[in-house]
Amino acid sequence: MQKYGALYMKGQKRLLSFARRACDDYNMISPGDTVAVGLSGGKDSLALLYTMAALRRFYPVPFRLIAVTIDMRFDEIGKSAADFGPIQKLCRELDVEYHIEPSNIAKIVFDIRKESNPCSLCAKLRRGMLCDTAKKLGANKIALGHHFDDAVQTFMLNLFYEGRLGCFSPVTYLDRSDVTVIRPFIYAQEKDLSYFTSNAELPVVESECPANKKTEREEMKSLLVSLERENKGLRHRIFGAMQKAGIDGYKEAKLKEYDDE
């Protein structure tokens, strides 16, 4: 944590503000919680880990923090094996217990099932393993790195491809696993996470997934970027509409930090 002061001035303060507000607005953390950060190794989950470790230091509600990685084992389908060594080092520096759970998800999705649209099955399998592992380690809550842009994209994907109004919820209790999923970054934009991760020089693990950057979500992301050029503030209005309509638990909040600079 030696670099903490410098990093705090390079985007950490902003992420902490967003995370604390989300935790307060949606009562994400209760006294005595053990929160497991789902750590994929991507920029979003690493930024969340660092932010939650910092929040733990001063948040008025005490909680324990651990981190869990589901190793997809892309080396079993001919890709490079992921190196989680730098992440293990980061967790030691942050005083966060870290657990890597090996899986055969990549083999199931791409070799056995040969899914043409693999994201849905992959997400379902990873979520199940993450819940089981977190529960085994004594966690009652799982924190995921989904952010503001993810929420807007998910809403639009559901509208475009399923003809329904819906999104992931800020807080979701999973009764089958008896764990609660929280998303402390729902107020943070992707650019905020990218800025912090770059300045903090966090050890991002590049995805070896064959479907990476080739998904419907990537297409929606590009569409929204294009529409935003001609309709400034469009994403914020979509998110605001989700809040006003109470879509899947979202509620109105004054978020002046959202204003683009």
C-alpha positions in Angstrom: 0.0 0.0 0.0 3.0 2.3 -0.2 1.7 4.0 -3.4 -1.7 4.5 -1.9 -1.4 8.3 -1.4 -0.4 8.9 -5.0 -3.0 6.5 -6.5 -5.7 8.1 -4.4 -5.1 11.3 -6.3 -5.2 9.5 -9.7 -8.7 8.3 -9.8 -9.0 6.3 -6.6 -10.9 9.0 -4.8 -13.5 9.1 -7.5 -14.0 5.4 -7.5 -14.2 5.3 -3.7 -16.9 8.0 -3.9 -18.9 6.0 -6.4 -18.5 2.7 -4.5 -19.4 4.3 -1.1 -22.5 5.9 -2.6 -23.7 2.7 -4.1 -23.1 0.8 -0.9 -25.1 3.5 1.0 -27.9 3.8 -1.5 -28.6 0.1 -1.8 -27.5 -1.1 1.7 -24.9 -3.4 0.1 -22.9 -4.1 3.2 -24.0 -5.1 6.7 -21.9 -5.4 9.9 -19.9 -8.6 9.9 -20.2 -9.4 6.2 -17.5 -11.3 4.4 -17.4 -9.9 0.9 -15.7 -12.0 -1.9 -14.6 -10.0 -4.9 -15.0 -12.0 -8.1 -11.6 -11.4 -9.5 -11.3 -12.3 -13.2 -8.1 -10.4 -13.6 -9.6 -7.8 -15.9 -9.4 -4.1 -15.3 -12.9 -3.8 -13.8 -12.4 -6.5 -11.1 -8.9 -5.4 -10.2 -10.2 -1.8 -9.8 -13.0 -3.1 -7.6 -10.6 -5.1 -5.5 -8.4 -2.1 -4.9 -11.4 0.1 -4.2 -13.0 -2.3 -1.7 -9.7 -2.8 0.1 -9.5 1.0 0.5 -13.1 1.3 1.5 -12.6 -1.3 4.2 -10.2 1.1 5.9 -12.8 3.8 6.7 -16.3 2.5 5.9 -18.5 2.9 9.0 -19.8 -0.7 8.5 -17.1 -3.2 9.3 -16.6 -6.1 6.8 -14.1 -8.7 5.9 -12.7 -8.9 2.3 -11.5 -11.9 0.3 -10.9 -12.4 -3.5 -11.8 -15.4 -5.6 -10.6 -16.2 -9.2 -12.3 -18.9 -11.3 -9.5 -20.1 -13.5 -11.2 -20.9 -16.9 -8.2 -23.0 -18.0 -8.0 -21.7 -21.5 -4.8 -23.7 -21.8 -7.0 -26.8 -22.1 -8.2 -25.5 -25.5 -4.9 -24.5 -26.9 -4.6 -21.0 -25.5 -2.0 -19.6 -23.1 -2.3 -20.4 -19.4 -3.2 -17.4 -17.3 -0.5 -16.1 -14.9 -2.1 -15.0 -11.7 1.2 -14.5 -9.8 1.1 -10.7 -10.0 -2.5 -10.7 -8.7 -1.4 -12.9 -5.8 1.3 -10.4 -5.0 -1.2 -7.5 -5.2 -3.6 -9.3 -2.8 -0.8 -9.8 -0.3 0.0 -6.1 -0.5 -3.6 -5.2 0.1 -3.9 -7.8 2.9 -6.7 -9.6 1.1 -7.0 -13.4 1.3 -6.9 -14.8 -2.3 -8.2 -18.1 -3.6 -7.9 -19.5 -7.2 -10.4 -22.2 -8.1 -9.5 -24.3 -11.2 -12.2 -25.3 -13.5 -12.8 -27.0 -16.9 -15.3 -24.3 -18.1 -13.3 -23.4 -21.2 -13.2 -27.1 -22.3 -16.9 -27.6 -21.6 -18.0 -24.4 -23.5 -15.7 -24.6 -26.5 -14.7 -28.3 -26.9 -17.5 -30.3 -25.5 -20.6 -28.1 -26.1 -19.0 -26.2 -29.0 -21.3 -23.3 -28.2 -21.9 -20.9 -31.1 -23.0 -18.2 -28.6 -20.8 -19.2 -25.6 -21.2 -16.2 -23.3 -24.5 -17.2 -21.7 -23.3 -20.7 -20.7 -19.9 -19.5 -19.7 -21.4 -16.8 -17.4 -23.8 -19.3 -15.8 -21.0 -21.8 -15.1 -18.7 -19.2 -13.7 -21.4 -17.7 -11.5 -22.2 -21.1 -10.1 -18.6 -21.9 -9.3 -18.0 -18.4 -7.8 -21.0 -18.8 -5.5 -20.0 -22.3 -4.4 -16.4 -21.2 -3.8 -17.3 -18.0 -2.0 -19.7 -19.9 0.3 -17.1 -22.5 1.0 -14.7 -19.8 2.1 -17.2 -18.3 4.5 -18.4 -15.3 2.3 -22.0 -14.3 2.4 -21.7 -11.6 -0.3 -20.0 -11.5 -3.7 -18.9 -8.2 -5.2 -18.8 -8.0 -9.0 -17.1 -5.3 -11.1 -20.1 -4.4 -13.3 -20.2 -0.7 -13.9 -22.5 2.1 -15.2 -21.7 1.3 -18.9 -22.3 -2.4 -18.3 -25.8 -1.6 -16.9 -26.7 0.6 -19.8 -25.5 -2.0 -22.3 -27.3 -4.8 -20.6 -30.6 -2.8 -20.6 -30.2 -2.1 -24.3 -29.2 -5.7 -25.1 -32.4 -7.0 -23.4 -34.5 -4.4 -25.3 -32.9 -5.1 -28.7 -32.6 -8.9 -28.6 -35.2 -10.1 -26.1 -37.9 -7.3 -26.4 -38.0 -6.8 -22.7 -37.1 -4.1 -20.1 -34.5 -5.5 -17.7 -31.0 -5.4 -16.4 -28.9 -7.0 -13.7 -29.8 -5.6 -10.2 -27.5 -3.6 -8.0 -28.2 -6.2 -5.2 -29.4 -9.7 -5.9 -30.0 -12.4 -3.3 -29.4 -15.9 -4.7 -31.6 -18.2 -2.6 -30.1 -21.4 -4.0 -26.6 -20.4 -3.0 -27.6 -18.3 0.0 -25.3 -15.5 -1.1 -26.0 -11.9 -2.1 -24.4 -10.4 -5.2 -23.5 -6.7 -4.9 -22.3 -4.3 -7.6 -20.6 -1.3 -6.0 -19.5 0.2 -9.3 -22.9 0.8 -10.8 -22.3 4.6 -10.6 -18.8 4.4 -12.1 -18.1 4.8 -15.8 -15.8 2.5 -17.6 -13.5 5.5 -18.4 -13.1 6.0 -14.6 -12.0 2.4 -14.1 -9.6 2.6 -17.1 -8.0 5.8 -15.9 -7.4 4.4 -12.4 -6.2 1.0 -13.6 -3.7 2.6 -15.9 -2.3 5.0 -13.4 -2.2 2.4 -10.6 -0.4 0.0 -13.0 -2.5 -2.9 -11.8 -1.6 -6.4 -13.1 -4.4 -6.9 -15.7 -4.6 -10.4 -17.1 -5.6 -10.3 -20.8 -8.4 -12.6 -21.7 -7.6 -15.6 -23.8 -11.3 -16.3 -24.6 -11.8 -17.1 -28.3 -15.0 -15.0 -28.2 -13.3 -11.9 -26.7 -14.3 -8.7 -28.5 -16.7 -10.6 -30.8 -19.9 -10.5 -28.8 -23.2 -8.8 -29.0 -22.2 -6.7 -26.0 -19.2 -5.3 -28.0 -21.5 -4.5 -30.8 -23.9 -2.7 -28.5 -21.0 -0.9 -26.9 -19.9 0.4 -30.3 -23.5 1.4 -31.2 -23.9 3.4 -28.0 -20.6 5.2 -28.5 -21.7 6.1 -32.0 -25.1 7.3 -30.8 -23.5 9.3 -28.0 -21.5 11.4 -30.5 -24.8 12.8 -31.9 -26.8 12.7 -28.7 -24.5 13.8 -25.8 -25.6 12.4 -22.5 -27.7 9.6 -24.0 -26.2 6.9 -21.7 -27.0 9.0 -18.7 -30.6 9.5 -19.8 -31.0 5.8 -20.4 -29.7 5.1 -16.9 -31.9 7.8 -15.5 -34.9 6.2 -17.2 -34.0 2.9 -15.6 -33.9 4.6 -12.2 -37.2 6.4 -12.6 -38.9 3.3 -13.8 -37.4 1.2 -10.9 -36.1 -1.4 -13.4 -34.9 -4.4 -11.4 -34.3 -2.5 -8.2 -32.7 0.7 -9.5 -33.8 3.9 -7.9 -33.3 7.6 -8.4 -30.3 9.3 -7.0 -28.7 12.7 -7.6 -25.4 11.9 -9.4 -23.8 15.2 -10.4 -20.5 13.3 -10.7 -21.9 11.7 -13.9 -21.6 15.0 -15.8 -19.0 14.6 -18.5 -16.1 16.9 -18.1 
